[in-house]
Amino acid sequence: MKSYTFPFNTCEKNQKNVIAQPYSTFINLTTSIIIFYFLLQVKDFKTCLLFVSFLLFELFHTFSHCVHIPGSIQVNVTHMLSYFINFSLLYFFYKTSNIFPGKVFLIFYLIVIIIDIYSLFNLELIYYLFTQALLFLSILFYYKNQIPKNLINNIYYLLLLVLLIIISFINEMYNCNYLLEKYPNIPFHSIIEILGCILFFIMCSTFLQIK
């Protein structure tokens, strides 16, 4: 496995025209439109902030597959936008439930953040992808009792999708060169983007219903 850096090593053959990775760009643009559609239905600040964090992340994600900027700026900005999502999600549940996280949870969260920052600057993408996912999922399950019963299954769907995305990234990191050599015209990374599109759709449809 060679060093994996977003977006350069994502498993879709780079094009020499205006759009570097057109399939991933199109799917992420579609995801952005879906998020914007849900954002138009929001009537309170906490949900608006959360959906804006989703939209900013996905718009920059789209741009990153469209234009590759040399260096680490794109992975760093994407990473910071992931923090924005996680902190917006924490704020969303705090304002919904009026329950501030306990000391044990906050200590755990701080430890994961420290590991995440170390991973970003010293390890491969899969490590800080895992820590960001852990930050996100830990909030969902900490506030699980505040989620209406008719929506609780959605949390497990989100867990499944996150796991599938991580597994897909691992496969991409280890097998991308082989896959592109054998099937150079298949945009394998678009599989991850489709899973991400489903993930954002479920998140938006779920959080829009939580009052």
Secondary structure, 3 states (H helix, E strand, C coil): CCCCCCCCCCCCCCCCCCCCCHHHHHHHHHHHHHHHHHHCCCCCHHHHHHHHHHHHHHHHHHHHHHCCCCCCHHHHHHHHHHHHHHHHHHHHHHHHHCCCCCHHHHHHHHHHHHHHHHHHHHCCHHHHHHHHHHHHHHHHHHCHHHCCHHHHHHHHHHHHHHHHHHHHHHHHHHHHHHHHHHCCCCCCHHHHHHHHHHHHHHHHHHHCCCC
